Amino acid sequence: MSVCDYRSDGDIAVISMNSPPVNGLGLPLREGIAAGLQQAAQDPAIKAIVLTGTPKAFSGGADIREFNSPLMLATPNLHDILVRLEAMEKPVVAAISGVCLGGGLELALGCHYRVALADAQIALPEVKLGLLPGGGGTQRLPRLVGVQTALEMVVGGDMVPADKLAGTALFDEMISGDLLAGALAFARKLAAARPLPRVRDREISQPDAAAFFAAARAQVARQAGRLPAPLKCLECIEAAATKSFDEGMEVERKGFEFLLNGPESRALRHAFFGERAAAKIPDIPDSTPLRPIDSAAVIGAGTMGGGIAMNFANVGIPVRILEMKQEALDRGLGVIRKNYENQVRKGKLTQEKLDQRMALIQPTLDYADLAQADIVIEAVFEDMNVKQAVFEKLDAVMKPGAILASNTSTLDLDRIALFTRRPQDVVGLHFFSPANVMRLLEVVRGKQTAKDVMATVMQLGRRIRKLPVVAGVCDGFVGNRMINKYSAEAMVLLEEGALPQQVDGAVEQLGFAMGPFRMSDLAGNDVGWYIRKRHYAEHPDMRPSLIADRVCELGRYGQKTGKGWYAYQPGDRNAHPDPEVEQIILGVSQELGVQRRAIPDSEIVERLVYALVNEGARIVEEGIALRASDIDMMYLNGYGFPLHLGGPMLYADLQGLDQVAARCREFAKNPLSAPGFWEPAALLAKLAAAGKTFN
């Protein structure tokens, strides 16, 4: 079937876009539209043209398969088609259903008229890729919906139902019932109308434009942070309101080129494609049958278990939650209810929805009540003996075919699987705290995990609105194995001369959500201490982290105890430097015979980020991560890595891998670093020597 069909309905030509899945405006579809317009223009029997798509999509915009290829700008490009549309001497009606996004909306804006179904979804989402609409969207949309609405749509990039825009000039008619029949009737009614309206010819009225845009600029700047696209979008809309159409188009063109060539858009486009790549497991076909997941169970009603249970209830999946004692169960359910009540108070949830979700979460003290669940996730203490006891019980009670998942963040999943007689059904589902909020789901594939189990939990992850990313089995898997190296280097920086507030400040200035010490205080310093003690036992020659251990020996576990790397006041989560911690640090430096020095922030950033990069390269080498972009997706969505930098592996690409490898070799000369810590990973060294990148 052609991606673009042409037929006539009496004296009306119908050009139908049909390029699955969303009528992306790839070259074949653009050629089809151009050919259809030419055929209609040359046929004297044709009085008007209807341009339409499928029920699911008028057009989703640019074809992502053409990104970063010459096809994207090949003739006819979108601008060529828009010029042809505006030059048509016969009226062209865009008939819109499903999604109408980005270049698809710009295509509709180039038509003389637009009709739509009420539930069509309208958006210019380019800002989410660090770009701005490059096909005249910033100039035409304000002329139809007004400056305020256009600004909200272009800067926010979110979808808006067509019926919410029905009162604007964007739509000439809202169609109820059959879209094509309604569009044909509309086209016949206006076939003889002249002159034909062009959006570019409409005037914009914006009272006191200077004051309006000054206030808007301040607001957008606050929201945009380090991303330049929102402010560039505003500049274009301001040009639409204050300049001629052609002058505004020139502002849009220059803004688009500036963003396209900038690192921020590169990072956001990397995230866009990286998320799609993360869904693909090379040896598991898309056609792999899935196990049904109609019910779930969670072991543990603590912070993590309660958050995990909420994910299922949020999407209508009944979930049983088990604890050993009624008091712990009641406390956990109370926290869940409080979380939902907070959402109601903020207007994000209705009381009716709260009641529905709480009804889906059923408490129990008996493992037998979990037996018929399709999936069970344990969220108990991070101790192998505790995990063993849980999985042996689950193996005894769960129905055949149930998926047995562990929320372990560091422990050997293959060993956990062997506590059952069905290791093929065991998988790691590492949620991040708070589990009801954080988007990342690290899916750990064991040596014997069945392919249909992997396919099922990947689909389930998306169903509960997470970003599932696959990891292999090793200590810490991907995310925590890397963060262990990052944290270890942060400790060396303290021994050499830095203080926690300087280390945190340096990476937070780069854009991290929080530095290593504030992050540790939030998570609980005792968690890392417990893992370190396990590592000390497993690796007797391991160099101890004296400063961190002494902080924990004083009971300074972080925010939950009011003291950690920082001091905290009741009701105040702000981190206040504490002289007691400084004395611990200075004392250890003296013990080690280290002459403390001033360390520049730039060096702190390099040592922390390159520690992540070097270990990430080893993880890709070993096949623990399927691809470097998977690591970036984990760090963007689970570890607070700055979105505008695209993740540690892309950050290294943009710095130049030869530069990264050279700095690693410099840092390897530090006598305080563990032997081999800074030796460039084989993959890093190989790519650097070849002038290549991770991504």
C-alpha positions in Angstrom: 0.0 0.0 0.0 1.2 3.5 -0.8 2.1 5.7 2.1 0.0 8.5 0.5 -3.2 7.7 -1.5 -5.0 10.0 -3.9 -8.6 9.7 -4.9 -11.5 12.0 -5.9 -14.9 12.2 -4.3 -16.9 14.0 -7.0 -15.2 17.4 -7.3 -13.2 17.0 -4.1 -9.7 15.4 -4.1 -8.8 13.4 -1.0 -5.1 13.0 -0.1 -4.8 10.3 2.6 -1.6 9.9 4.6 -1.1 6.3 5.6 2.5 5.8 6.8 2.4 3.7 10.0 2.6 4.2 12.9 1.9 7.9 13.1 2.3 9.3 9.5 5.8 10.6 10.2 6.7 13.1 7.5 9.4 11.0 5.9 10.5 11.6 2.3 8.1 9.1 0.7 5.1 10.7 2.5 6.3 14.2 1.6 6.6 13.1 -2.0 3.2 11.6 -1.9 1.6 14.8 -0.5 3.4 17.0 -3.1 2.3 14.7 -5.9 -1.3 14.7 -4.7 -1.3 18.5 -4.5 0.1 18.8 -8.0 -2.5 16.3 -9.4 -5.4 18.2 -7.8 -4.1 21.5 -9.0 -3.9 20.3 -12.6 -7.3 18.6 -12.7 -10.0 21.1 -13.7 -12.7 18.9 -12.3 -11.3 19.3 -8.8 -12.7 22.2 -6.8 -11.1 21.6 -3.4 -8.8 19.2 -1.6 -9.1 17.4 1.7 -5.8 16.3 3.4 -6.3 13.7 6.0 -4.6 10.9 7.9 -5.6 7.8 9.8 -8.0 7.6 12.8 -4.9 7.4 15.1 -2.8 10.1 13.5 -3.1 13.0 11.1 0.7 13.2 11.5 3.1 12.8 14.3 5.6 15.2 12.7 9.1 14.4 11.5 9.9 10.7 10.9 12.3 9.7 13.6 13.8 7.1 11.3 15.2 10.0 9.2 16.8 11.9 12.1 20.5 12.6 11.5 20.3 11.5 7.9 20.2 13.5 4.6 16.6 12.3 4.0 15.3 14.6 6.6 16.0 17.7 4.4 15.7 16.0 1.0 13.4 17.7 -1.5 10.5 18.1 -1.1 11.0 19.1 2.5 8.3 20.4 4.8 9.0 24.0 3.8 8.6 23.1 0.1 5.2 21.6 0.8 4.1 24.6 2.9 5.1 27.0 0.1 3.1 24.8 -2.3 0.1 24.8 0.0 0.0 28.5 0.4 0.3 28.9 -3.4 -2.6 26.6 -4.1 -5.5 28.3 -6.0 -8.0 25.7 -4.7 -8.9 25.5 -1.1 -7.1 22.8 1.0 -8.8 21.5 4.1 -6.8 19.6 6.8 -9.0 17.0 8.4 -7.5 16.1 11.8 -8.0 13.0 14.0 -5.7 11.3 16.4 -2.4 13.0 17.0 -1.3 16.1 15.2 2.1 17.0 16.4 5.1 19.0 15.4 5.6 19.1 11.7 2.2 17.5 11.3 0.6 20.5 13.0 2.8 22.8 10.9 1.5 21.0 7.8 -2.1 21.7 9.0 -1.3 25.3 9.7 -0.2 25.7 6.1 -3.6 24.6 4.8 -6.4 27.1 4.2 -8.8 25.5 6.6 -8.7 23.0 9.4 -11.5 20.7 10.8 -11.0 18.2 13.6 -12.6 15.6 15.9 -12.9 16.9 19.4 -10.5 14.3 20.8 -7.7 14.9 18.4 -4.4 15.7 20.3 -2.6 18.9 19.2 1.0 19.8 20.1 4.2 21.4 19.0 6.5 19.2 21.2 9.9 20.1 19.7 11.1 21.8 22.9 11.2 18.4 24.5 14.0 17.6 22.0 15.8 20.8 22.8 14.5 22.4 19.6 11.8 24.7 18.4 9.2 24.2 15.7 11.1 24.8 12.5 8.3 24.8 9.9 6.7 28.1 10.8 4.8 26.8 13.8 6.0 29.6 16.0 4.8 32.2 13.5 1.5 30.7 12.4 0.1 29.3 15.7 0.0 32.6 17.5 -2.0 34.1 14.6 -4.7 31.5 15.2 -4.8 30.8 19.0 -3.3 34.1 20.4 0.1 34.8 21.9 -0.6 33.5 25.4 -2.0 30.1 24.3 0.7 29.7 21.6 3.4 30.5 24.2 2.1 27.8 26.6 1.9 25.2 23.8 5.3 25.9 22.2 7.3 26.4 25.5 5.6 23.5 27.3 5.3 21.2 24.3 2.4 19.3 25.9 -0.6 17.8 24.0 -3.9 19.7 24.1 -7.2 18.1 23.1 -8.7 19.8 20.0 -11.9 20.7 21.8 -10.0 22.9 24.2 -8.9 25.0 21.2 -12.4 24.9 19.5 -13.0 28.5 20.4 -9.9 29.7 18.5 -9.3 30.3 14.8 -7.2 27.2 14.7 -10.2 25.1 13.7 -12.9 26.3 11.3 -15.2 23.5 12.3 -15.3 20.7 14.9 -16.7 17.5 13.3 -18.9 15.0 15.2 -19.3 11.6 13.7 -17.4 10.6 10.5 -14.4 12.9 10.0 -14.0 12.4 6.3 -17.7 12.9 5.5 -17.7 16.1 7.6 -14.5 17.4 5.9 -15.9 16.7 2.4 -19.1 18.5 3.3 -17.1 21.5 4.6 -14.9 21.5 1.5 -17.9 21.6 -0.8 -19.4 24.4 1.1 -16.3 26.5 0.7 -15.0 25.3 -2.7 -15.9 28.6 -4.3 -14.8 30.9 -1.5 -12.2 33.5 -2.5 -9.8 34.9 -1.6 -8.3 31.8 0.1 -7.2 32.6 3.7 -3.6 32.2 4.5 -2.5 32.0 8.2 0.5 34.1 7.4 -1.7 37.0 6.4 -3.5 37.2 9.7 -2.6 40.0 12.1 -1.6 39.5 15.8 -3.0 41.8 18.4 -1.0 41.7 21.7 -1.7 44.7 24.0 1.4 46.1 25.7 3.6 43.5 24.1 6.8 44.7 25.6 5.6 44.3 29.2 3.9 41.0 28.4 7.1 39.4 26.9 9.3 40.9 29.7 7.2 39.1 32.3 7.0 35.9 30.2 10.7 35.9 29.7 11.4 36.0 33.5 9.0 33.1 34.1 10.3 31.0 31.2 13.9 31.6 32.3 13.1 30.3 35.8 11.5 27.1 34.4 14.0 26.5 31.7 17.1 26.1 33.9 20.1 25.3 31.7 18.0 24.4 28.6 18.1 27.2 26.0 15.2 26.0 23.8 12.3 27.4 25.9 13.7 31.0 25.7 14.4 30.6 22.0 10.8 29.5 21.6 9.7 32.7 23.4 11.9 34.8 21.1 10.2 33.4 18.1 6.7 34.0 19.4 7.7 37.6 20.3 8.9 38.0 16.8 5.5 36.8 15.5 3.8 39.4 17.6 6.1 42.3 16.8 7.6 41.7 13.3 6.4 40.8 9.8 5.7 37.2 9.0 8.9 36.9 6.9 11.0 38.5 9.6 9.6 36.2 12.2 10.4 33.2 10.0 14.0 34.3 9.8 14.1 34.5 13.6 12.7 31.0 13.8 15.2 29.7 11.2 18.2 31.1 13.1 16.8 29.9 16.4 16.3 26.4 15.1 19.8 26.2 13.6 21.3 27.5 16.9 19.6 24.8 18.9 20.1 22.0 16.4 23.9 22.5 16.6 24.0 23.0 20.4 24.9 20.3 23.0 21.6 20.6 24.9 19.6 19.5 21.9 22.1 16.8 21.2 21.6 15.6 24.8 17.8 15.6 24.6 17.7 13.9 21.3 20.1 11.3 22.7 17.6 10.8 25.6 14.7 10.5 23.1 16.4 7.8 21.0 18.1 6.2 24.0 14.7 5.5 25.7 13.5 3.7 22.6 16.7 1.7 22.2 16.5 0.6 25.9 13.2 -1.2 25.1 15.0 -3.5 22.7 16.8 -6.7 23.9 18.7 -8.1 20.9 17.9 -11.8 21.5 14.3 -11.4 22.5 11.9 -10.8 19.5 9.0 -8.3 19.8 6.7 -11.3 19.1 7.8 -13.1 22.3 4.6 -14.2 24.1 3.9 -12.4 27.4 2.8 -13.8 30.6 -0.5 -12.2 31.9 -0.1 -9.8 34.7 -3.5 -9.2 36.3 -2.5 -9.2 39.9 0.7 -8.5 41.9 2.2 -9.0 45.4 4.9 -7.1 47.3 6.9 -8.4 50.3 7.6 -5.6 52.7 5.5 -2.5 53.5 8.4 -0.2 54.2 9.2 2.9 52.2 10.3 0.9 49.1 7.6 -1.8 49.3 4.8 0.7 49.8 6.0 2.7 46.9 6.2 -0.3 44.6 2.7 -1.3 45.6 1.4 2.2 44.7 2.8 1.7 41.1 0.5 -1.2 40.6 -2.6 0.4 42.2 -2.0 3.5 40.1 -2.7 1.6 36.9 -5.5 -0.6 38.3 -3.6 -3.8 39.1 -4.7 -5.3 42.4 -1.8 -5.9 44.7 -1.3 -7.7 48.0 1.3 -6.4 50.4 2.8 -8.6 53.0 4.5 -7.9 56.3 5.6 -10.0 59.3 3.8 -7.9 61.9 0.5 -6.1 62.0 2.1 -2.9 63.4 4.5 -2.7 60.4 1.7 -3.4 58.0 -0.5 -0.7 59.5 2.3 1.8 59.4 3.1 1.0 55.7 -0.5 1.4 54.7 -0.7 4.7 56.6 2.3 6.0 54.6 0.7 5.0 51.4 -2.6 6.7 52.3 -0.7 9.8 53.3 1.1 9.9 50.0 -2.2 9.7 48.1 -3.8 12.3 50.4 -0.9 14.7 49.6 -1.8 14.3 45.9 -5.4 15.0 46.6 -4.4 18.1 48.5 -2.3 19.3 45.6 -5.2 18.7 43.1 -3.4 15.8 41.4 -5.8 13.1 42.5 -9.5 13.0 43.4 -10.9 11.5 46.6 -12.7 8.9 44.5 -9.4 7.9 42.9 -7.7 7.7 46.3 -10.4 5.3 47.5 -10.2 3.2 44.4 -6.4 2.8 44.7 -6.4 2.1 48.4 -9.1 -0.6 47.7 -6.7 -2.3 45.3 -4.0 -2.6 47.9 -4.8 -5.6 50.2 -2.7 -6.2 53.3 -1.8 -9.6 54.6 0.4 -11.3 57.2 0.2 -14.7 55.4 2.3 -15.9 52.4 -0.5 -18.2 51.4 -2.6 -15.1 50.4 0.0 -14.3 47.7 -0.2 -17.7 46.0 -2.3 -16.7 43.0 -0.5 -13.4 42.2 1.0 -13.3 38.7 4.1 -11.4 39.9 5.6 -11.0 43.4 8.4 -8.5 44.2 10.4 -8.7 47.4 11.5 -5.4 49.0 13.1 -6.7 52.2 16.4 -5.8 53.8 19.5 -6.0 51.6 20.9 -9.2 53.1 21.4 -12.5 51.4 20.2 -14.6 54.3 17.0 -12.5 54.5 16.5 -12.8 50.7 17.1 -16.6 50.9 14.3 -17.0 53.5 11.9 -15.0 51.4 12.5 -16.8 48.1 12.3 -20.2 49.7 8.9 -19.3 51.0 7.8 -17.8 47.7 9.0 -20.9 45.8 6.8 -23.0 48.1 3.6 -21.0 47.8 3.5 -19.2 44.4 1.5 -20.7 41.6 3.5 -22.2 38.6 4.4 -19.5 36.1 4.4 -16.7 38.6 7.3 -14.2 38.2 9.5 -14.0 41.3 11.2 -10.6 41.4 13.8 -9.2 43.7 14.3 -5.5 44.4 17.9 -6.1 45.3 20.2 -3.2 44.4 23.6 -5.0 44.7 23.3 -8.7 45.5 23.9 -11.6 43.2 20.6 -12.3 41.5 21.8 -15.7 40.1 22.5 -16.9 43.7 19.0 -15.6 44.7 17.4 -17.5 41.8 19.0 -20.8 43.1 17.1 -20.5 46.3 14.1 -21.6 44.2 13.4 -24.6 42.0 12.4 -22.3 39.2 15.3 -20.0 38.5 13.9 -19.3 35.0 11.1 -17.3 36.7 13.4 -15.1 38.8 14.3 -11.6 37.7 15.6 -8.4 39.3 13.3 -5.4 39.4 15.4 -2.7 41.0 13.1 0.3 41.8 14.5 3.6 42.9 13.4 5.5 45.9 10.8 6.9 46.2 9.5 4.0 44.1 6.2 5.7 43.4 7.9 8.7 41.9 11.3 7.7 40.4 11.0 6.8 36.7 13.9 4.3 36.4 13.4 0.6 36.7 16.6 -1.4 36.4 15.6 -4.8 35.1 18.3 -7.4 36.1 18.5 -10.4 33.8 19.8 -13.5 35.5 21.7 -16.3 33.8 18.6 -18.4 33.7 15.9 -15.8 33.5 13.4 -16.9 30.8 13.0 -14.8 27.7 9.3 -14.5 28.2 9.9 -13.3 31.7 12.1 -10.5 30.4 9.6 -9.5 27.7 6.8 -9.5 30.3 8.6 -7.3 32.9 9.8 -4.9 30.2 6.2 -4.4 29.1 5.0 -4.3 32.7 7.6 -1.6 33.4 6.1 0.6 30.7 2.6 -0.2 31.9 3.4 1.1 35.4 4.9 4.2 33.7 8.5 3.4 34.4 11.5 3.4 32.1 12.8 -0.2 32.2 16.5 -0.6 31.3 18.2 -4.0 31.2 21.3 -4.9 33.3 23.3 -8.0 33.7 24.4 -9.6 37.0 27.4 -8.2 38.9 27.8 -6.5 42.2 25.7 -3.4 42.0 24.6 -4.2 38.4 24.9 -1.0 36.4 23.8 2.1 38.3 25.2 1.2 41.8 28.4 -0.4 40.5 29.2 2.9 38.9 28.0 5.0 41.8 30.4 3.0 44.0 33.3 4.2 42.0 32.0 7.8 42.1 31.5 7.7 45.8 35.0 6.2 46.3 36.6 9.0 44.4 34.5 11.5 46.4 36.1 10.1 49.6 39.6 10.4 48.1 38.9 14.1 47.4 38.0 14.6 51.0 41.3 13.0 52.1 43.3 15.2 49.7 41.8 18.6 50.7 38.1 19.1 49.8 35.1 19.2 52.1 31.7 17.8 51.5 30.1 21.1 50.7 32.7 21.9 48.0 32.4 18.5 46.4 28.6 18.7 46.3 28.7 22.3 45.2 31.0 21.6 42.2 28.8 18.9 40.7 25.6 20.7 41.5 26.9 23.7 39.7 27.4 21.4 36.7 23.7 20.6 37.0 23.5 17.5 39.2 20.3 17.3 41.3 22.6 16.8 44.3 26.2 16.0 45.1 27.4 12.7 46.5 27.3 13.7 50.2 23.8 15.2 50.1 22.6 12.2 48.1 24.1 9.8 50.7 22.5 11.8 53.6 19.1 11.5 51.8 19.4 7.8 51.1 20.9 6.9 54.5 24.6 6.6 55.1 24.1 3.3 56.9 23.0 1.8 53.6 26.4 2.4 52.0 28.1 1.4 55.3 26.4 -2.0 55.3 27.5 -2.6 51.6 31.1 -1.4 52.4 31.3 -3.9 55.3 30.2 -6.7 53.0 32.8 -5.6 50.5 35.5 -5.5 53.2 34.7 -9.1 54.1 34.7 -10.3 50.5 37.9 -8.3 49.6 40.2 -8.3 52.6 42.8 -6.3 50.7 40.3 -3.5 49.9 41.4 -0.1 51.1 38.8 1.0 53.8 36.9 4.3 53.4 38.0 5.6 56.8 36.2 9.0 56.7 32.8 7.5 55.7 33.1 4.7 58.3 33.9 7.1 61.1 30.9 9.3 60.2 28.7 6.2 60.4 30.3 5.0 63.7 29.0 8.2 65.3 25.5 7.3 64.2 25.4 10.1 61.6 23.2 8.3 59.1 21.9 11.4 57.4 18.6 13.2 57.3 16.7 10.5 59.3 19.0 10.9 62.3 19.4 14.7 61.9 23.1 14.3 61.3 25.2 12.9 58.5 27.7 14.5 56.3 25.8 17.6 57.2 23.7 18.8 60.2 19.9 19.1 59.8 17.4 21.0 61.9 13.9 19.6 62.7 11.6 20.4 59.8 14.5 21.7 57.7 16.0 19.6 54.9 18.7 22.1 54.2 22.2 20.7 54.6 24.3 22.7 57.1 28.1 22.1 57.2 29.1 20.6 60.5 32.5 21.2 62.2 32.4 17.7 63.7 32.6 16.2 60.2 35.4 18.6 59.2 37.4 17.4 62.2 36.9 13.8 61.2 38.2 14.6 57.7 41.2 16.6 58.9 42.1 13.8 61.3 42.0 11.1 58.7 44.2 13.2 56.3 46.7 13.6 59.1 46.7 9.9 59.9 47.4 9.1 56.3 50.2 11.7 56.1 48.4 13.6 53.4 49.4 17.3 52.9 46.0 18.8 52.1 45.7 21.1 49.1 43.2 23.3 47.5 41.4 21.3 44.8 39.7 23.3 42.0 36.0 22.6 41.2 36.9 21.7 37.6 39.1 18.9 38.9 36.4 17.7 41.2 33.9 17.5 38.4 36.4 15.6 36.1 37.3 13.1 38.8 33.8 12.3 39.8 32.2 12.2 36.3 35.2 10.4 34.7 35.0 7.8 37.5 31.5 7.0 36.3 32.6 7.0 32.6 35.5 4.7 33.1 33.5 2.1 35.1 30.6 2.5 32.6 33.0 1.6 29.8 34.0 -1.6 31.6 30.3 -2.4 32.1 29.6 -2.1 28.4 32.8 -4.2 27.6 31.5 -6.9 29.9 28.0 -6.9 28.5 26.5 -5.9 31.8 24.9 -3.0 29.9 23.6 -3.7 26.4 24.7 -0.3 25.1 26.3 2.9 26.3 23.0 4.8 25.9 21.4 2.4 28.4 23.8 3.7 31.0 22.9 7.3 30.1 19.2 6.5 30.4 19.8 5.1 33.9 21.7 8.1 35.1 19.3 10.6 33.6 16.3 8.9 35.2 17.6 7.4 38.4 20.7 9.2 39.6 20.0 12.9 38.9 22.6 13.3 36.1 21.9 16.7 34.3 19.4 16.2 31.4 21.1 18.9 29.4 24.4 16.9 29.5 22.7 13.6 28.3 24.3 11.2 30.7 27.9 10.3 31.6 28.7 8.4 28.4 27.4 11.2 26.1 29.1 13.8 28.3 32.4 11.9 27.7 31.7 11.8 23.9 31.2 15.5 23.9 34.4 16.1 25.8 36.3 13.9 23.5 37.2 10.3 24.5 40.9 11.0 23.9 40.7 13.9 26.4 38.9 11.6 28.9 41.4 8.8 28.6 44.3 11.3 29.0 42.9 12.7 32.2 42.3 9.2 33.5 46.0 8.4 33.0 46.8 11.6 34.9 44.6 10.7 37.8 46.1 7.2 37.9 49.3 8.9 39.3 47.5 9.7 42.5 48.9 7.5 45.3 45.6 7.7 47.2 43.6 6.0 44.5 43.2 2.3 44.5 45.5 0.4 42.1 43.9 0.1 38.7 41.1 2.5 39.6 42.0 5.0 36.9 43.5 2.7 34.3 41.4 3.5 31.2 39.0 0.7 30.4 39.9 -1.2 27.3 36.8 0.0 25.5 37.5 3.7 26.4 41.2 3.3 25.3 40.2 1.6 22.0 37.5 4.2 21.1 39.8 7.1 22.1 42.6 5.8 19.9 40.3 5.4 17.0 38.7 8.8 17.4 35.3 7.2 18.0 32.6 7.7 20.6 30.4 5.5 22.9 27.2 6.7 21.2 
